[in-house]
């Protein structure tokens, strides 16, 4: 989880990603940020996020993103 938080902080160091749970809905993360996250996750963790999983619910919080990655690793 710490690695996800660090990755998010690299995008926006002024946001408390540990408590924020409407990152996409509140437009804290925009589409470019999401594309950057998908690319960085692939590069750093070798986890590919399928297009069907690139939805707001999976990127609204650090916890949601972490759960998505856990699920993808288990599959």
N, C-alpha and C positions, 0 to 999 in steps of 0.2 A: 504494500500500500504506500509506503514511503516513496518508492520510485515513481509511482503515479502522481503523488502530490508534488514531487520535485519537477516532474515533466510539466504539470499544470502551472507551477510557479514560474517556470521558464517563459511561459506564454504571457502571464499576467501576475506579476509579483505583488500586486496590491490587493489581491482577493484572498479571503480566508476560505480556501478550498476544503478545509475540514468540516465546515458547517454549512456552506452554501449548497443548496440542493435544487436550484433552478437556473443552472448555468446557461442552458440554451434558451429556456423559456423566457428568462429575463434579459436575454441578449448579451450576457457577459461573454459567452463564447459565440463567435459567429461562424459561418460556414468555412471560412479560411482556417480558423483555429481548429475546427474539427478535422479538416483535411490534414493539417499539420500534425495533429495528435495521431491520426491513423498512420501516417507515414513514419513518425517517430517511434510508435509502438512496434511497427514492422521492423524498422532498423535496429532498435535497441533490444527488443525482446524476441524477435523473430516470430511474432504472432500476427497473423493476417486477419484483419477484420472484414468479413464478407459484407458486400453492399447492403444486404438485407438487414444487417445489424447496425448500420449507420443511421440510427434514428435518435431523435431527441432524448427519449427515455434512457438510453444507454450513455448519454453524455451530460446529463443534467447535474451529476454530482461525481465526485471522486469515487465514492462508494459504488455507484452504479457502474462506472467504468471498470472498476476493479472486479466487480461481480461478472461483468461481461468477459473480461480477460480470463478469469478463473474458469468460466464455462467453456471458453474456446480452447483452453489448454487441456481440459478434461476430455474434450471430444476427440 
